[in-house]
Amino acid sequence: MKKADILIFLAVLLLAGTLFSILALTGRQTDALTADIYVNGALYESVPLADPPRDIEITGAGGVNVLRVEAEQVYMLEADCPGQFCVHQGPIRRAGQTIACLPHRVLVVLTGGGERGDVDVVAG
């Protein structure tokens, strides 16, 4: 083998490895919805919605939130923040939907479920 043959072989291997990685990452979809809970921008916990119902106490920046996971949905059950917007939002059920408690810096994002949920359009 000549030096050029070895370089071509290595280039083909590198290209094949790159393509395999891209296809593996983009082609991977899960049917199970997961609630990813972030506190202060860091992942706090990932909870499959198919798990048995449970309450999760989340200690955020200066307060406490209680998140309920049940029956393929998730919602903020309690929060000791002013306004209670995260509690009044109600349950989320589709990938891409979120619950945010800005005073406590808590964010809940639903992921998985194959396709992203429908986009809400507001006519104005």
C-alpha positions as CSV (number, residue, x, y, z in Angstrom):
1,M,0.0,0.0,0.0
2,K,1.2,3.5,-0.8
3,K,0.9,6.5,1.4
4,A,-2.0,7.9,-0.8
5,D,-3.9,4.6,-0.4
6,I,-3.7,4.8,3.4
7,L,-4.9,8.4,3.4
8,I,-7.8,7.6,1.2
9,F,-8.7,4.6,3.4
10,L,-8.6,6.8,6.5
11,A,-10.7,9.5,4.8
12,V,-13.4,7.0,3.9
13,L,-13.4,5.6,7.4
14,L,-13.7,9.1,8.9
15,L,-16.5,10.0,6.5
16,A,-18.4,6.7,7.3
17,G,-18.0,7.3,11.0
18,T,-19.3,10.8,10.7
19,L,-22.3,9.7,8.6
20,F,-23.1,6.9,11.1
21,S,-23.0,9.3,14.0
22,I,-25.2,11.8,12.3
23,L,-27.8,9.2,11.3
24,A,-27.7,7.6,14.8
25,L,-28.3,10.9,16.5
26,T,-31.0,12.3,14.1
27,G,-32.8,9.0,13.4
28,R,-33.2,8.2,17.1
29,Q,-36.7,8.8,18.3
30,T,-38.5,7.5,21.3
31,D,-42.2,7.1,21.8
32,A,-42.0,7.6,25.5
33,L,-42.6,11.2,26.7
34,T,-40.1,12.4,29.3
35,A,-40.3,15.4,31.5
36,D,-36.8,17.0,31.7
37,I,-36.6,19.3,34.8
38,Y,-34.1,22.1,34.9
39,V,-33.1,24.2,37.9
40,N,-30.8,27.2,37.3
41,G,-30.2,26.0,33.7
42,A,-28.9,22.6,34.9
43,L,-30.7,19.3,34.4
44,Y,-32.2,18.4,37.8
45,E,-34.0,15.1,36.8
46,S,-35.5,13.3,33.8
47,V,-38.8,11.5,34.5
48,P,-40.6,9.2,32.0
49,L,-44.3,10.0,32.0
50,A,-45.0,6.3,31.7
51,D,-43.7,5.8,35.3
52,P,-46.2,5.4,38.1
53,P,-47.7,8.7,39.3
54,R,-45.6,10.7,41.7
55,D,-44.9,14.1,43.1
56,I,-41.4,15.6,42.8
57,E,-40.3,18.3,45.2
58,I,-38.0,20.8,43.4
59,T,-35.9,23.2,45.4
60,G,-35.2,26.2,43.1
61,A,-33.6,29.6,43.6
62,G,-35.3,30.8,46.8
63,G,-38.3,28.5,46.8
64,V,-40.0,25.1,46.5
65,N,-42.1,23.7,43.7
66,V,-44.0,20.4,43.6
67,L,-44.4,18.8,40.2
68,R,-46.9,16.0,39.7
69,V,-46.3,13.4,37.0
70,E,-49.3,11.2,36.2
71,A,-51.3,9.6,33.4
72,E,-49.1,10.8,30.5
73,Q,-49.2,14.4,31.7
74,V,-47.2,16.7,34.1
75,Y,-48.3,19.9,36.0
76,M,-47.1,22.1,38.7
77,L,-49.1,21.1,41.8
78,E,-47.7,23.7,44.2
79,A,-45.3,26.6,44.3
80,D,-44.5,29.2,46.9
81,C,-43.7,31.9,44.3
82,P,-45.7,35.1,43.9
83,G,-48.3,34.9,41.1
84,Q,-48.5,31.1,40.9
85,F,-48.4,31.3,37.0
86,C,-46.8,27.9,36.8
87,V,-49.5,26.3,38.9
88,H,-52.3,28.0,37.0
89,Q,-50.9,26.9,33.6
90,G,-52.3,23.4,33.9
91,P,-51.0,20.1,32.6
92,I,-48.8,19.6,29.6
93,R,-49.0,16.5,27.5
94,R,-47.1,16.9,24.2
95,A,-43.4,17.1,23.3
96,G,-42.1,20.6,23.1
97,Q,-44.5,22.0,25.7
98,T,-43.0,23.7,28.8
99,I,-43.8,24.8,32.3
100,A,-41.7,27.7,33.7
101,C,-41.4,29.1,37.2
102,L,-39.3,32.2,36.6
103,P,-38.9,33.3,40.3
104,H,-37.5,29.9,41.2
105,R,-35.6,29.4,37.9
106,V,-37.4,26.0,37.3
107,L,-38.1,24.8,33.7
108,V,-39.9,21.6,32.8
109,V,-39.7,20.5,29.1
110,L,-41.5,17.5,27.6
111,T,-39.3,15.5,25.2
112,G,-39.7,12.4,23.1
113,G,-43.0,11.1,21.8
114,G,-41.8,11.0,18.2
115,E,-43.0,14.1,16.5
116,R,-43.1,17.5,18.2
117,G,-46.5,18.6,19.4
118,D,-48.8,20.8,17.5
119,V,-47.9,24.5,17.4
120,D,-50.5,26.9,18.9
121,V,-51.2,29.7,16.5
122,V,-52.8,33.0,17.8
123,A,-54.6,35.0,15.1
124,G,-54.3,38.7,15.7
